[in-house]
Amino acid sequence: MRISVFGFVVLSALVWAWSVEAQPQMPAAEAAEQVPAAAPSSPPPAAGRPAPSDSPQTFWEILKASGIVGLLIMLLSVGAVALAIEHAMTIRGPVLMPPGLADEVRQLLVAGRIAQADQRCRMEPSVLAYVLGAGLAEVDGGWPEVEKGAEDAVAEQSARLFRKIEYLNVIANIAPMLGLLGTVTGMIMAFREVALTQGAARAADLANGIYLALVTTVQGLIVAIPSLGAYAVFRSRVDQLVAEVTSTAQHVLAPLKRQLKGTSPQATTLQSPLPPPVKGGR
């Protein structure tokens, strides 16, 4: 809907500009008086110096033409790149599930050393360690409580990771809206020129406003499209890793299930539950 409205506005502005350019701007007598005066105003360029209109604009000049709105979009792009790099480094299997942790904790549980298994989880903070520690902290209540504690920890860590990557989705939604704001601002500038000239504005007079509108729109889309793609990639990665953490935790706690199932839970002195992990994102 926003794209269709934007296309209609830009098309209307271009049609207006062309129609104004095609209409006679002044009586023939005035035009005849200005023709001789206009001839000297455009002398041929000197040798080796191109005409000003022929000089291409640099990338920085194009960015400066977008104004404050373009600057905000650039800041969003920097934030999106920083978030993508941070997520790529922290939302990984070895970070959320340190190698060797699951096997060591399972061996300790097979040997019945629950307190040592809990201490091993505390030595290497991670999502898997937090889930296992949450389950082991409920060992006094029997297997149902252990299973519930682990499930609650998985849900908590999953929500935390999804909240972490949500900022990319926010940037992907804000950037096009800022581009649309620049578009509207540019169209206001163009039609303001028409109003000031009482309908006698030429296409060149409207070009600045339309130029601003198109530049900010392109900037917003350039930021939004990669941000949305990165958000989809990391969301899929979080889903996959959370599923792996759940499966690994069930495998590690299986010996504890066999020990507690059908027997009265024995009192086991454990420390308080693990704090949320620092690795894997904040």
N, C-alpha and C positions, 0 to 999 in steps of 0.2 A: 504493500500500500504506500509506504513512504517513497519507494523507488518510482512508482507511477506518478505520484504527485510531484516529485522532483523533476521527472522528465517532462511533465506538462508545463511546469513553471519555466524551465530552461527553454523548451520549444517555443513557448509564448514570447519569451524575451527575444529570442533570435528572430522570430517572425516579425515582431514589432520593430526590431532594429533594421531589418531589411526593408520593411515597408516605409519606415521613416527615411531611409537612405534613398529609396526609389522616388519619393515625393519631391517636388520642387521646393527648395528651401528658401528661395528669395526671388523677387521679380527679375526679369531678364536684364533690365537696366543696371541694377545693382550687381548682378553677376558679371556683366560686361565691364563694369568699373573695376571689379576685383581680379579679373583674369590677368591683366597686365601686371598688377601688383603681386600676384601670386607666382608669376613666372620666375622672378629673381630669387624667391624664397627657397627654391629647391635647386641650387646649383649642383652640377655633377660633382661627385666626391673626388677629392684629390687623389693623385696616384698613390697606390699603396695603402689607402685608408678606406675601408668599407663604410657604406652608409650606416647610420645608427640603427635603422630598422633591420639591417641585415645581420647585425651582431647577435649571435645566439646567447640566450640567458644561461647563466650557470645554475647548478643545482641549488646552491645557497640562495641565489636571488629568487628562485621559484619558491623556496621555503619561506623567505622573508615576505614574499607577496601574500602569504596566507595569514599573516598577522598573529594576534594573540591566540586565536583558535588553533592555528597551525602549531604554535608553540606548545599548547596543551596536548595536542595529539602526539607531538614528538616526545613529550615527557611520558605519556602513556606507553609509547613504543619502547622507551628505555626500561620502564618498569616491567613490561611484558617479557623483554629479553632477559632481564635479571631473574624474573620468576621462573622462566623456562629453564635457564641454566641451573638454578638452585634445585628445582624439582628433578631434573635429569640426574643430578648428583646424589640426591637423598632418597628419592622414591625408586629404590632398586632392591632386588632380592637379597644381596649380601648385606645391605644396611638394615632392612627390616627383619631379616632372618639370618643372623651371623652364622657362618659355616661352623659346624661342629657342636653348636649349642644344643640342638635337638638330640643328637646321639648321646652326648654326655649326660644330659638330664634324664633321658630314658634309662640309661644304664644305672644311674643312681636310684631311680624309682624301682627298677627291677630288683636291686639289692635292698630295697626297703629303706633307703637313706633319704627320707623326705626332707628333713631339715637341710641336708647338704645340697639337695637338688634346688631348694628354694634359694640357698645362698649362691649357688652357681648362676641362677637367673639374675640375681642382683649384681653380679660382677660384670655383666655385659648388657647394659640397658638397650632394649630394642622392643619392637612391637611383639615379637614372639616371646621374649622374656617377660614382658608385661602380662601377656595372656596366660602363660604358664604360671607365673607368680600369683595371678589372681585366682587361678584354679587351686593351686596348692594352699593358698591362705584359707580355703574353705574345707580343708580335708577333715576337720573335726566334725563337720555336719554330714559326712557320708558322700557317696558318689553323686547323688542328685545335686547337692550344693556345689561340689567341685565343678560339675558340668555347667551349672547355671553361672557360676563365677567366671568361667572361661568364656562362655557365650556373651555375657555382658561386657567383658573386656574386649572381645572382638568387635562388638557393635560400637563401643566407645572409640576404639582406635580407627575403625573404618570411618566413622563420622568426622573424626579429627582430620584424617587425610583428605576427605572430600571437602571439608571447609578450607583446607590449605590450598587446594587447587582451584577453588571457586573464584579466586581473584582474577585468574586468567579469563574466566567467563565474564566477570564484571567488566574487564577492559575490553573484551570483544563486543560487549553491548554498548559501552560508553563511547568508544571511538567513532562508530558510525553516527551516533547522535550528535557528537561534536562536529563531525563533517556536515551533518544536516544543518546545524546551527550556522556554520560558515556559509553554507549554501544560501540560507535565508538572508544572512547578512549581506552577501554579495548581491542578491536580487534586490534587496532594499536599496543598496547603493546605486544599482543600475536604474531602477525606477525613480529614485530621487533625482538622478540626473535628467531623466525625462521630464519630471515635474518642474525642475528649475529652468529648463529651457522651453517650457510650455509646449512640449511635443516636438520641438525642432532638433532634438538630439540625434547625432549621427551614430552609426554603428561603432565607430572608434570611441565615442564618448561612453558607450555602454560596455566596452570591452573590459575595463578594469573590474567592474562589479561581477560580470560573468566569469572572468578569469579567477577571481577570488572564490566564487562559488564552486567552480570545477576543481580547483587545486585542493581545497579543504575536503571536498568529497572524496577525491582520490586518496588523500592522506588517511582519512578515516577508514577507508576500505583496505588500504595497505596494512594498517595496524590490526584491523578486526579479523581479517581472514586468517593470517597465521596464528593469531591468539586463539581463535576458535578451534583451529586445527590442533594446536598444542593442548588445549583443554580436553578435547576428545581423546587424544593419545594418552594423556596422563590419567584421565578418568578410567579408560580401559585398563591401564596398567594397575591402578589402585584396586579395581575389581579383581583382577587376576591375582595380585599379591595377597589380598585379604582372603581369597579362597584358598591359596596355598598355606597361609598362616593357620587357617581353621583346620585344614587337613593335617598339617604337621602337628598342631597341638593335640588333636585327637589321637594321633599315632603315639605321641610322646606320653600322654596320660593313660594310654591303654593298660599298662601294667598296674597303675594305681586303681583303675576300675576293677580289675580282677581281684585285687587285694581287698577292696572295700565292699564289693558286691556280696550281699548275703551275710555280711558280718557286721557286728556293731562297731561303729567308728571308735577308734582309740584316740585318746587325747594326744596330740602332737604339738609341741611348743614351736611355733613359727613366729617370725617377726611380722610386723604390720605389712599390708599389701604394698607392692612396688609402686613408686610414683610413676606418672606417665613418662615414657621414654623421651630422651632428648634427641637421640639420633632419629633419622628418618623424617625430619621436619618438625617444626614447632607450630 
